[in-house]
């Protein structure tokens, strides 16, 4: 059985025990799957995190993203989801993602 974090305070899905083979980036108009085997590093702060893969750069903006950086360092994240417009302005406490942008590495 695969154990997945159901912590509703986190706007991403992270596996608790097993490492997923990839991370799915679900944007409003498209989705892509990036394999963890092509992951180089992640850097950032509580309001912005940059992920670097062999073929793509991912920029996640929001608030309280320190916990996301921890999950990324363990390669436990299986899904990052861009919020719909209405969810970008939620003021509840806790971590939140306000935008995700993905670009190809040239």
PyMOL commands that set and color helices and strands:
alter all, ss='L'
color gray80, all
select helices_A, chain A and resi 36-38+66-73+85-89
alter helices_A, ss='H'
color red, helices_A
select strands_A, chain A and resi 12-14+22-26+31-35+39-44+48-53+56-63+77-81+96-104
alter strands_A, ss='S'
color yellow, strands_A
deselect
rebuild
show_as cartoon
